[in-house]
Amino acid sequence: MPDNDSPYEQVRQGASDARPPSPMEFGSMPLDPVYAWSIVLEPVETLINHTSDFIEQLARETYERGAEFDDRELEERFLSFFDRLVQEGTLTRLPDADPSMGRLILGPRRWLRAQRIRINRLVSYWQGRRDPDEVTAS
């Protein structure tokens, strides 16, 4: 039985007091870049949390400028983001995984498409609310 109190269910059902969905609530689309570029970053929980926040930031930028990022720009933004987290010491980069591993599962194009879906769902949610600050400030 679905959890009707989850933000995803509230949005899906059109509840007026719903919170914005978090990127993690969009399902099992991988956030880990190992599935795109074979980049191995740890700790994974920190990676997932920071990547979720970054996706929300990208969604806000998309909402504010009224246009999506093209594939090249989106890839550059994610790769720079991961590099910055390693340089800051937030994440540790381990030796890359076998390149065929990630590409067999998703590869860069499909991984970026999954992130674009997350971004667009947040943008759509905010467009329905008219003001992303109103729903994220609470």
Z-matrix of the N, CA and C atoms (Angstrom, degrees):
N
C 1 1.452
C 2 1.533 1 109.14
N 3 1.338 2 119.77 1 129.34
C 4 1.450 3 121.39 2 -178.24
C 5 1.518 4 111.17 3 -67.06
N 6 1.326 5 113.96 4 150.54
C 7 1.464 6 121.30 5 177.13
C 8 1.525 7 107.44 6 -82.83
N 9 1.329 8 116.61 7 103.08
C 10 1.464 9 120.77 8 -176.88
C 11 1.516 10 113.04 9 -70.21
N 12 1.340 11 117.94 10 -10.22
C 13 1.452 12 121.04 11 178.09
C 14 1.521 13 112.63 12 -90.83
N 15 1.337 14 117.89 13 -9.51
C 16 1.459 15 119.43 14 -179.51
C 17 1.520 16 109.10 15 -69.28
N 18 1.334 17 117.53 16 146.45
C 19 1.467 18 119.93 17 179.01
C 20 1.528 19 112.05 18 -56.88
N 21 1.327 20 117.28 19 -36.68
C 22 1.464 21 119.41 20 -179.81
C 23 1.526 22 110.22 21 -61.32
N 24 1.322 23 116.98 22 -46.94
C 25 1.458 24 121.10 23 -179.32
C 26 1.523 25 110.79 24 -64.87
N 27 1.331 26 117.78 25 -39.25
C 28 1.456 27 120.44 26 179.42
C 29 1.526 28 110.55 27 -63.41
N 30 1.327 29 116.48 28 -43.50
C 31 1.462 30 119.84 29 178.79
C 32 1.520 31 109.69 30 -64.99
N 33 1.326 32 116.49 31 -45.19
C 34 1.450 33 121.09 32 -178.94
C 35 1.525 34 111.15 33 -59.70
N 36 1.322 35 116.36 34 -36.81
C 37 1.458 36 120.91 35 -178.79
C 38 1.518 37 112.48 36 -88.19
N 39 1.344 38 116.97 37 -5.77
C 40 1.455 39 120.63 38 177.08
C 41 1.518 40 113.83 39 79.37
N 42 1.318 41 118.17 40 25.39
C 43 1.462 42 120.56 41 179.05
C 44 1.521 43 110.03 42 -62.20
N 45 1.326 44 116.39 43 136.77
C 46 1.459 45 120.14 44 -174.96
C 47 1.519 46 113.38 45 -73.17
N 48 1.334 47 118.25 46 -23.38
C 49 1.460 48 119.79 47 -177.53
C 50 1.527 49 112.43 48 -103.97
N 51 1.312 50 116.83 49 21.76
C 52 1.466 51 120.81 50 -177.26
C 53 1.516 52 111.41 51 -69.13
N 54 1.337 53 115.51 52 145.11
C 55 1.464 54 121.50 53 171.48
C 56 1.514 55 107.41 54 -80.66
N 57 1.333 56 117.75 55 161.97
C 58 1.466 57 118.11 56 175.74
C 59 1.521 58 108.67 57 -67.65
N 60 1.312 59 117.34 58 144.03
C 61 1.461 60 119.31 59 178.50
C 62 1.518 61 110.35 60 -68.63
N 63 1.305 62 116.72 61 143.40
C 64 1.463 63 119.99 62 175.01
C 65 1.525 64 107.30 63 -84.33
N 66 1.329 65 118.25 64 153.68
C 67 1.459 66 119.57 65 178.45
C 68 1.527 67 112.68 66 -55.28
N 69 1.318 68 118.06 67 -32.24
C 70 1.458 69 120.46 68 -179.82
C 71 1.526 70 111.83 69 -68.11
N 72 1.317 71 117.91 70 -23.33
C 73 1.451 72 121.16 71 -178.39
C 74 1.520 73 112.91 72 -80.53
N 75 1.317 74 117.36 73 0.33
C 76 1.448 75 120.27 74 179.61
C 77 1.515 76 112.70 75 -85.55
N 78 1.289 77 117.90 76 3.90
C 79 1.443 78 120.19 77 176.84
C 80 1.503 79 112.72 78 114.21
N 81 1.292 80 115.11 79 -154.83
C 82 1.456 81 120.56 80 -170.01
C 83 1.524 82 113.90 81 -98.56
N 84 1.317 83 118.09 82 16.14
C 85 1.462 84 118.82 83 177.64
C 86 1.522 85 108.47 84 -61.13
N 87 1.321 86 118.39 85 123.88
C 88 1.466 87 121.29 86 -174.60
C 89 1.527 88 113.87 87 -62.84
N 90 1.322 89 114.59 88 139.72
C 91 1.457 90 121.36 89 174.47
C 92 1.526 91 111.16 90 -100.68
N 93 1.299 92 117.09 91 -15.28
C 94 1.461 93 122.68 92 -174.93
C 95 1.534 94 109.92 93 -76.33
N 96 1.351 95 117.44 94 126.22
C 97 1.465 96 120.11 95 -177.77
C 98 1.532 97 114.16 96 -69.11
N 99 1.321 98 117.87 97 -6.24
C 100 1.460 99 119.54 98 175.82
C 101 1.531 100 110.16 99 -60.42
N 102 1.337 101 116.59 100 -29.32
C 103 1.466 102 121.00 101 -178.95
C 104 1.516 103 113.17 102 -77.50
N 105 1.320 104 117.21 103 -9.95
C 106 1.462 105 120.57 104 179.42
C 107 1.519 106 111.71 105 -111.14
N 108 1.340 107 115.70 106 -53.33
C 109 1.458 108 120.21 107 -171.74
C 110 1.529 109 113.08 108 -118.86
N 111 1.328 110 117.87 109 7.01
C 112 1.473 111 122.94 110 -178.54
C 113 1.524 112 112.42 111 65.92
N 114 1.332 113 117.17 112 19.34
C 115 1.465 114 122.56 113 178.32
C 116 1.534 115 108.08 114 -80.31
N 117 1.327 116 116.10 115 125.25
C 118 1.462 117 121.11 116 -179.19
C 119 1.529 118 108.56 117 -105.54
N 120 1.328 119 115.49 118 115.29
C 121 1.461 120 122.17 119 -179.17
C 122 1.525 121 109.63 120 -122.44
N 123 1.333 122 115.62 121 141.68
C 124 1.463 123 120.65 122 178.38
C 125 1.512 124 109.49 123 -138.04
N 126 1.313 125 119.20 124 157.05
C 127 1.456 126 127.51 125 -3.63
C 128 1.532 127 111.17 126 -73.40
N 129 1.321 128 115.50 127 142.41
C 130 1.459 129 122.09 128 -173.77
C 131 1.531 130 111.44 129 -62.52
N 132 1.321 131 117.51 130 -40.62
C 133 1.469 132 119.21 131 -178.98
C 134 1.533 133 110.63 132 -61.26
N 135 1.312 134 117.04 133 -41.35
C 136 1.470 135 121.53 134 177.68
C 137 1.525 136 109.57 135 -65.02
N 138 1.323 137 116.88 136 -42.69
C 139 1.462 138 121.74 137 177.37
C 140 1.520 139 110.78 138 -56.85
N 141 1.321 140 117.05 139 -48.60
C 142 1.458 141 121.70 140 -177.51
C 143 1.534 142 110.62 141 -63.63
N 144 1.320 143 116.60 142 -44.17
C 145 1.470 144 119.89 143 -179.72
C 146 1.525 145 111.71 144 -63.19
N 147 1.325 146 116.94 145 -46.04
C 148 1.468 147 120.37 146 -179.76
C 149 1.530 148 111.43 147 -68.18
N 150 1.320 149 116.97 148 -37.48
C 151 1.464 150 120.14 149 179.23
C 152 1.518 151 110.14 150 -66.79
N 153 1.323 152 117.81 151 -39.45
C 154 1.461 153 121.09 152 176.53
C 155 1.523 154 111.03 153 -59.99
N 156 1.333 155 116.24 154 -44.32
C 157 1.467 156 120.32 155 178.22
C 158 1.525 157 111.04 156 -64.05
N 159 1.333 158 116.34 157 -38.95
C 160 1.465 159 120.64 158 179.97
C 161 1.521 160 110.51 159 -65.52
N 162 1.314 161 117.20 160 -38.95
C 163 1.466 162 121.04 161 177.82
C 164 1.526 163 109.83 162 -62.51
N 165 1.320 164 116.82 163 -40.05
C 166 1.463 165 119.05 164 176.67
C 167 1.526 166 110.58 165 -63.84
N 168 1.329 167 117.35 166 -39.62
C 169 1.468 168 121.10 167 177.01
C 170 1.530 169 110.33 168 -61.65
N 171 1.327 170 117.20 169 -44.94
C 172 1.466 171 120.93 170 178.95
C 173 1.528 172 110.64 171 -64.00
N 174 1.317 173 116.69 172 -37.21
C 175 1.471 174 120.29 173 178.03
C 176 1.527 175 110.34 174 -64.71
N 177 1.321 176 116.48 175 -41.60
C 178 1.465 177 120.20 176 178.92
C 179 1.531 178 109.74 177 -62.82
N 180 1.331 179 117.43 178 -43.10
C 181 1.465 180 120.63 179 178.13
C 182 1.528 181 110.84 180 -62.20
N 183 1.326 182 115.95 181 -41.91
C 184 1.458 183 120.89 182 178.61
C 185 1.522 184 110.31 183 -62.56
N 186 1.315 185 116.14 184 -44.40
C 187 1.465 186 121.60 185 179.23
C 188 1.533 187 110.43 186 -61.15
N 189 1.329 188 116.59 187 -46.74
C 190 1.462 189 120.77 188 -175.53
C 191 1.522 190 112.99 189 -69.06
N 192 1.325 191 116.92 190 -36.07
C 193 1.465 192 117.86 191 -178.20
C 194 1.524 193 112.54 192 -91.53
N 195 1.336 194 116.35 193 -11.79
C 196 1.460 195 120.72 194 176.03
C 197 1.512 196 114.32 195 72.54
N 198 1.321 197 117.39 196 21.03
C 199 1.461 198 121.24 197 -179.89
C 200 1.527 199 110.08 198 -149.60
N 201 1.316 200 115.24 199 145.42
C 202 1.461 201 120.64 200 177.90
C 203 1.520 202 110.84 201 -75.76
N 204 1.322 203 115.30 202 159.86
C 205 1.461 204 121.11 203 170.65
C 206 1.520 205 107.80 204 -77.15
N 207 1.339 206 116.90 205 142.82
C 208 1.467 207 117.40 206 173.13
C 209 1.532 208 107.96 207 -76.98
N 210 1.316 209 116.42 208 167.75
C 211 1.471 210 121.10 209 -174.07
C 212 1.523 211 112.34 210 -58.29
N 213 1.317 212 116.90 211 -44.39
C 214 1.462 213 119.78 212 -178.37
C 215 1.525 214 111.63 213 -63.45
N 216 1.316 215 115.80 214 -44.75
C 217 1.466 216 120.11 215 179.89
C 218 1.534 217 111.14 216 -65.07
N 219 1.319 218 116.68 217 -41.07
C 220 1.457 219 120.27 218 179.61
C 221 1.529 220 110.71 219 -64.24
N 222 1.325 221 116.69 220 -42.49
C 223 1.465 222 120.28 221 177.71
C 224 1.530 223 110.55 222 -62.78
N 225 1.324 224 116.65 223 -45.57
C 226 1.472 225 120.16 224 179.01
C 227 1.520 226 111.46 225 -60.73
N 228 1.323 227 116.40 226 -40.94
C 229 1.475 228 120.09 227 -179.83
C 230 1.525 229 110.88 228 -63.25
N 231 1.337 230 116.98 229 -45.06
C 232 1.463 231 119.42 230 179.90
C 233 1.530 232 111.81 231 -66.07
N 234 1.321 233 117.70 232 -45.68
C 235 1.464 234 119.70 233 -178.96
C 236 1.525 235 111.40 234 -63.52
N 237 1.317 236 117.20 235 -39.77
C 238 1.472 237 120.62 236 176.42
C 239 1.523 238 110.88 237 -65.23
N 240 1.307 239 116.70 238 -39.80
C 241 1.461 240 122.12 239 177.90
C 242 1.531 241 110.79 240 -60.02
N 243 1.334 242 116.58 241 -47.60
C 244 1.473 243 119.80 242 179.46
C 245 1.527 244 110.81 243 -63.91
N 246 1.333 245 116.62 244 -42.92
C 247 1.478 246 120.58 245 177.97
C 248 1.528 247 110.96 246 -59.43
N 249 1.328 248 116.70 247 -42.59
C 250 1.470 249 120.89 248 -178.99
C 251 1.538 250 110.72 249 -63.48
N 252 1.329 251 117.12 250 -41.54
C 253 1.470 252 119.83 251 179.21
C 254 1.526 253 111.26 252 -63.74
N 255 1.321 254 117.02 253 -34.17
C 256 1.470 255 120.65 254 176.83
C 257 1.530 256 109.26 255 -71.18
N 258 1.325 257 117.55 256 -46.34
C 259 1.472 258 121.00 257 -179.72
C 260 1.524 259 112.00 258 -61.04
N 261 1.329 260 117.20 259 -35.95
C 262 1.466 261 121.56 260 179.19
C 263 1.527 262 112.40 261 -74.80
N 264 1.338 263 116.91 262 -13.77
C 265 1.448 264 120.49 263 -177.78
C 266 1.526 265 113.99 264 87.09
N 267 1.324 266 116.72 265 6.65
C 268 1.463 267 121.31 266 178.67
C 269 1.524 268 110.31 267 -70.40
N 270 1.335 269 115.59 268 -38.41
C 271 1.462 270 122.18 269 178.85
C 272 1.519 271 109.43 270 -125.67
N 273 1.317 272 114.82 271 157.95
C 274 1.458 273 122.06 272 174.68
C 275 1.520 274 107.64 273 -113.91
N 276 1.331 275 115.52 274 131.54
C 277 1.466 276 119.21 275 176.72
C 278 1.519 277 108.22 276 -93.83
N 279 1.315 278 115.10 277 122.67
C 280 1.456 279 122.54 278 176.38
C 281 1.523 280 108.40 279 -93.93
N 282 1.329 281 117.59 280 172.43
C 283 1.476 282 118.10 281 175.94
C 284 1.528 283 110.41 282 -55.32
N 285 1.320 284 115.20 283 140.04
C 286 1.458 285 120.11 284 -179.53
C 287 1.515 286 111.11 285 -58.64
N 288 1.317 287 115.13 286 148.35
C 289 1.463 288 121.72 287 175.92
C 290 1.527 289 108.82 288 -73.87
N 291 1.308 290 115.71 289 166.32
C 292 1.460 291 121.21 290 174.37
C 293 1.531 292 107.48 291 -55.24
N 294 1.330 293 118.68 292 122.49
C 295 1.465 294 121.12 293 -176.37
C 296 1.521 295 114.37 294 -54.81
N 297 1.297 296 117.54 295 -30.06
C 298 1.462 297 119.10 296 -178.98
C 299 1.524 298 111.76 297 -69.05
N 300 1.351 299 117.42 298 -25.08
C 301 1.457 300 120.46 299 -178.55
C 302 1.526 301 111.42 300 -60.00
N 303 1.319 302 116.88 301 -57.20
C 304 1.453 303 120.88 302 -178.56
C 305 1.511 304 113.38 303 -65.51
N 306 1.318 305 115.58 304 -39.87
C 307 1.460 306 119.53 305 -177.73
C 308 1.521 307 112.01 306 -68.68
N 309 1.318 308 117.46 307 -30.16
C 310 1.457 309 119.74 308 177.17
C 311 1.527 310 110.76 309 -68.31
N 312 1.326 311 116.33 310 -33.44
C 313 1.456 312 119.89 311 -177.90
C 314 1.527 313 110.54 312 -83.16
N 315 1.318 314 117.42 313 -53.87
C 316 1.469 315 121.02 314 -178.57
C 317 1.518 316 113.00 315 -134.70
N 318 1.310 317 116.83 316 -59.48
C 319 1.457 318 120.62 317 -172.01
C 320 1.517 319 109.49 318 83.93
N 321 1.343 320 116.68 319 164.63
C 322 1.468 321 120.31 320 -175.34
C 323 1.529 322 114.64 321 -58.10
N 324 1.309 323 118.03 322 -44.61
C 325 1.469 324 120.79 323 -175.59
C 326 1.521 325 111.85 324 -61.94
N 327 1.328 326 116.68 325 -47.78
C 328 1.466 327 119.76 326 -178.78
C 329 1.529 328 111.69 327 -72.50
N 330 1.346 329 117.57 328 -34.25
C 331 1.466 330 120.26 329 177.62
C 332 1.528 331 109.63 330 -63.19
N 333 1.332 332 115.96 331 -45.80
C 334 1.466 333 119.75 332 178.46
C 335 1.527 334 111.05 333 -63.74
N 336 1.313 335 116.67 334 -36.31
C 337 1.470 336 119.93 335 177.21
C 338 1.523 337 110.30 336 -62.37
N 339 1.334 338 117.28 337 -40.71
C 340 1.463 339 120.97 338 178.25
C 341 1.530 340 110.53 339 -62.17
N 342 1.330 341 116.79 340 -40.28
C 343 1.471 342 119.56 341 179.94
C 344 1.529 343 110.10 342 -70.53
N 345 1.326 344 116.12 343 -36.08
C 346 1.469 345 119.94 344 177.46
C 347 1.533 346 110.17 345 -62.78
N 348 1.319 347 117.07 346 -37.81
C 349 1.468 348 120.56 347 176.86
C 350 1.522 349 109.71 348 -61.11
N 351 1.319 350 116.94 349 -45.84
C 352 1.472 351 120.40 350 177.32
C 353 1.527 352 111.20 351 -58.41
N 354 1.328 353 115.22 352 -48.38
C 355 1.468 354 120.89 353 -179.26
C 356 1.522 355 110.06 354 -59.07
N 357 1.322 356 117.09 355 -48.27
C 358 1.461 357 120.99 356 -176.42
C 359 1.526 358 112.15 357 -66.70
N 360 1.313 359 117.52 358 -33.23
C 361 1.466 360 119.32 359 177.19
C 362 1.520 361 111.36 360 -67.12
N 363 1.317 362 117.51 361 -39.53
C 364 1.464 363 119.70 362 175.63
C 365 1.526 364 110.69 363 -65.00
N 366 1.328 365 116.50 364 -44.15
C 367 1.463 366 120.52 365 178.96
C 368 1.527 367 110.00 366 -59.69
N 369 1.315 368 117.53 367 -45.59
C 370 1.469 369 121.10 368 178.96
C 371 1.518 370 111.20 369 -60.80
N 372 1.308 371 116.55 370 -40.82
C 373 1.459 372 120.77 371 178.25
C 374 1.529 373 109.69 372 -61.28
N 375 1.332 374 116.86 373 -48.11
C 376 1.461 375 120.43 374 -178.97
C 377 1.522 376 111.35 375 -64.93
N 378 1.332 377 117.37 376 -37.41
C 379 1.456 378 119.66 377 178.64
C 380 1.521 379 110.67 378 -61.80
N 381 1.315 380 116.64 379 -35.19
C 382 1.457 381 120.82 380 176.49
C 383 1.518 382 112.37 381 -69.98
N 384 1.317 383 116.29 382 -25.62
C 385 1.466 384 122.37 383 -179.68
C 386 1.514 385 112.09 384 -92.43
N 387 1.319 386 117.31 385 -19.77
C 388 1.458 387 124.94 386 179.49
C 389 1.535 388 114.23 387 78.18
N 390 1.325 389 119.99 388 -17.76
C 391 1.467 390 120.92 389 -176.88
C 392 1.517 391 109.94 390 -151.75
N 393 1.354 392 118.36 391 103.76
C 394 1.473 393 119.69 392 -178.08
C 395 1.516 394 113.10 393 -62.53
N 396 1.334 395 119.12 394 -29.46
C 397 1.464 396 120.57 395 178.93
C 398 1.521 397 110.99 396 -65.51
N 399 1.308 398 115.82 397 -34.21
C 400 1.456 399 120.79 398 -179.24
C 401 1.532 400 111.41 399 -62.80
N 402 1.333 401 117.07 400 -36.36
C 403 1.452 402 119.79 401 -176.16
C 404 1.517 403 113.29 402 -94.71
N 405 1.335 404 118.85 403 -19.36
C 406 1.461 405 119.56 404 -179.58
C 407 1.521 406 112.01 405 -98.02
N 408 1.302 407 118.50 406 -13.35
C 409 1.454 408 121.78 407 -178.13
C 410 1.522 409 111.79 408 -77.98
N 411 1.309 410 118.41 409 -19.79
C 412 1.465 411 120.34 410 -176.67
C 413 1.488 412 114.10 411 -79.06
